[in-house]
Amino acid sequence: MRSGVEMSLRVAFLLLALISFYEGRSAALPNLTWRTESGFRVADLSFPLQGRAGFTLLASPETGIAFTNYLSEATVAKNRLTESGSGVALGDVDNDGRVDIYFCGLEGGNTLYQNLGSWRFQDITGQAGVACPGQLSTGCAFADLDGDNDLDLLVNSLGGGTRLFFNDGRARFTESKTEWPSPPFGRDFTRLGRCRWQRIP
């Protein structure tokens, strides 16, 4: 039980570290000298020679992030797949230029945190409409699925398939009422009758 939850927490802390690196370096980006190469650009980074590299632990009261992925022994006894943990998605869901965080939960629902800047986050799950209560959420992803230049949300769960939530651009989501992506893949991966398979020589 603990291995899956610990893995989810490790992934979450790694993602927060990446946000930290981005936000910490963003102020210095205008001072960089960029070189254009074939299909990309690059700049040399300078690091202080004194001091030490590492991370600073930020407590929940400082950040506003209080998510915990609960998993009871009773749930594990019913379904061992729950030990694999849950997913985390990062993306700017309200188009303010800051990276927001969506945590999947196995028990207790999912949580969306709006990035307020300066390492402060606010739980906006209720107004966003993406809590997904009563399901064992295992994975999530942000992607612009309807081409309207904002990030929509996909949420996977054990026994519940994939749910699609369309974003209005202001971090308010509406769940798609149609089965998505299609019946053979959404709720039952064993029903592949409508797929066309081509043998590759």
N, C-alpha and C positions, 0 to 999 in steps of 0.2 A: 504494500500500500504506500509506504513512504517513498519508495524509489520513484514512482510516477509523479508524485507531488513535488518531491525535491527537484526532479528534472524540470518541471514546469517553472519552479521558482528560479532555478539557475538560468533558464532561457529568459525569463522576465528580467533578471538582473543584468544579463548580458545585453539585452535590448536597451535597458536604461543606461548602461555604460556607453553604448553607441550614441544614444541621444546626447549624453553628457559630452562626449567627444565632439559631436557636431556643434552643440551650442557653445561649448568652450572655445572652439576654434573659429566659429562664425565671425566673431568680432575681429579676428586677425586676418580674415580672408582678403579684405581690400589691400593689405600691405604686401600680398604675395606677388611675385613676378611670374606670370604665366607664360609658358612656351607652347606654341601650337605644333603638334605632331600630326602624323597621318591618322585622321579620324578621332583625335582626342586632344586634350590639352593637359599639361602637367606643370606643377610648381614645386620647388624644393622647400621643404619644411625645416625650420630650425627649432631645436629643443634646448632647454637650459642644461648647462653642464653640471650644475649643482642641484642638490635636492634629490628626491627620488620619485620615480614614477609609481603610480598606483591609483587606487580608488578611495573615495571618501564615502563612508556609510552615511546615508541620509535617512533619518527616522521617519516613520509614518506621519507624525504630527507636522513635520517640516514640509513634506511633499504633498500630503493630502491623499496619498495612495494607501488604502487599508484593505486591499483585496487578499483573501485567503482562499485557496482551493481546497474545500473540505471533501473528505472521502472517508466514509465510515467503514468499519470492519464488516458490517452487515451487507453493505453494497458490494464490497470486494468479494464476499462469499457468494453472492448471486451472479456476479459477472467479473471474471478475472481481467477482462480487457480494460477495465477502469484503471488498472495499475499503470497503464501507459501514460497517464497524465492528460493534460489539456493544452490548448494552443493560446498563442498571444499574437495579436496583429498590431502593427504600427502604421499610422497614416494620418494625414491632415484631413479630418472629416468635416471641419467647419470652414475651410479655406482661409485660415488666418495666418498661414505660413509656419505654424508650429505642429510638431508631431504629437498626435493623440494616441492613447493606448487602449486596446480592447482585450480584456482577459476572459478566457473561457473557464467555466467552473463545472465540476462534475456534480456537486450538490450545492444548492444555494444560489444558483443563477450566475449570469455573466455580468461583467461590469465594464462600462465605457468611461474613461477618464479624459476630460478635456485639458489640454496643456495650456496653462495660463501664463507660461513664461517664468523664468527665474526658478526653475525646479518646483513650481507649484502646479498641482493638478486638482481638478474638481470632478466629482462623480456626477455625470449627466445621464446616467443609464435610464432613469425614469422618463425624462422628457425626450430622450432619443428613441425610446421604444424598442430596445434591443436586449432586454434582460434574459429572455428565453428561459423562464422558470419551468421547473418540472421536467427538464431533460438533462441527460448526461452529455454535456458539450465537450467535444474532443478536439476541435480544430476550427480555425477561422482565418479569413483573408479579406483584405480590402482590395478592391479593384473597381475601375469605372466600367461597369457592365452595360450601361445603357448609353454611353457616349455623350453624357451631358457635363463632362468636366468636373465631376465630384466623385468621391470614393463611395461605392456601394459596399455591402457587407455580405459575406457568405459565412454561414455557421454550420459545422458538421456536428452530428451527435450519434451516440450509440443507439441503434434501433429507431432513430427518427429521421435519418437521411440528411440532406443538405437543405438549409433554409436560406432564402435570398431576401435581403432587405435593401430597398432602393433609398438612396439619400437625396434629400431635397437641396443639398448644398449648404445647409445650415445645421447639420448634424441632427436632423429629425428624419427618422427612417420609417418606411412603410413596407411591411412584408408583402412579397409577391403572393397572390392568391392562386396562381397556377403552379402546377408541379414543375419543379426545375431541377436539373437541366432538361431531363425527360424521364418518363417513368422507368425505362430500363436501368438508368443510372442513379436516379434519385433515392428511392427507398429500398430497392432490392437489386443488389449488384449481380444476382444470379440470373435475372431475367434479361437475356441479351438477344431475344428473338428478333428485334427490329434492326440489329446491327448488321452491317455488311462487312464481311471479313475478306481480305485479299491475301492469298498466300504469296509470300515473297520468295522467289527462287534462290 
